[in-house]
Amino acid sequence: MKRFTEDQVRDMVNRRLKDSTLVEQAGEIKVSVAYLCDFLHGKRGAGKKLASGLGLRREVLYVEET
């Protein structure tokens, strides 16, 4: 199982945008264009629906500070 940071997921979407438009990718991922745009600009996190649309599962990890 490979794990990705949110920045890596953002990079994954940006790579997909080299071959298609924001509108096309939003449709393929099944999220709104506004949500995808907000995600790409760091205004929103990668939610369950976006992760699922990319073939990923969203998990949250909390790590104890030392």
Residue pairs with C-beta under 8 A, 6 or more apart in sequence:
3 59
4 12
4 56
6 45
6 46
9 46
9 50
9 51
9 54
9 56
10 39
10 40
10 42
10 46
12 54
13 25
13 29
13 36
13 39
13 40
13 54
14 40
16 25
17 25
20 28
22 33
22 36
22 37
23 33
25 36
26 32
26 33
26 35
26 36
28 53
29 36
29 50
29 53
29 54
30 49
30 52
30 53
31 39
31 49
31 50
31 53
35 44
35 47
35 50
36 50
38 44
39 45
39 46
39 50
46 58
47 58
48 58
51 57
51 58
52 58
